[in-house]
Amino acid sequence: MAGLLFSATVSTDPVVTKRATKDISSGSVLSSGCTGCHGTYGITTGTALPTIAGLDRRFLMRVMREFKNGERPATIMDRIAKGYSGEELRRVSIYFSELPWDNVQPEAVFDEQGKQLHMERGEECHERDGRHQDRDVSRIAGQGEQYLLMQLIQYRDAATTAKQPEKMARALQDVSDDQLRMLAKFYAQQRDRH
């Protein structure tokens, strides 16, 4: 009986098979494993991992390719990315880029020192208080404070941890841990009003 039920649900129609294959390989299905860390619809609920919903698709694709090729420091993303083909990574990147951005944390108290550090060290690339994004620059405004701090430390100490643009290395070259905390707090506090 079980064999009869199973055979009744499997189609040999090439149109149905093609549609089912397309649905399975869609970005939404391929990205379902991402929600455990990056939150439902790519919006994280914690402060140590980035929200990926609404980020630039070219940026997401580049970062995923770097993880896959072992060119970007990671705890687990390098192993996860290796399980996807280039086309699958493209579909996941498109899927998340088309989802709406949302802020990670509740609004916090504004920090003038963080703003000043941003103007001196970050505004050239991370325009609009960190809201600017394109193929090379990720949106950092509204990301989790712990995540931002970890990334800033990695970028400052890039000689040992991460490949990065020269401009970023120069901008963070002589920045103290306390200043990095102020920068992370400033960027985390930047809110989009809905």
Secondary structure as GFF3:
##gff-version 3
##sequence-region A 1 194
A	DSSP	alpha_helix	2	9	.	.	.	ID=ss1
A	DSSP	alpha_helix	14	24	.	.	.	ID=ss2
A	DSSP	alpha_helix	27	30	.	.	.	ID=ss3
A	DSSP	three_ten_helix	31	34	.	.	.	ID=ss4
A	DSSP	alpha_helix	35	38	.	.	.	ID=ss5
A	DSSP	three_ten_helix	40	42	.	.	.	ID=ss6
A	DSSP	alpha_helix	57	68	.	.	.	ID=ss7
A	DSSP	alpha_helix	77	81	.	.	.	ID=ss8
A	DSSP	alpha_helix	86	97	.	.	.	ID=ss9
A	DSSP	alpha_helix	112	117	.	.	.	ID=ss10
A	DSSP	pi_helix	118	122	.	.	.	ID=ss11
A	DSSP	alpha_helix	127	130	.	.	.	ID=ss12
A	DSSP	alpha_helix	145	156	.	.	.	ID=ss13
A	DSSP	alpha_helix	166	172	.	.	.	ID=ss14
A	DSSP	alpha_helix	177	189	.	.	.	ID=ss15
###
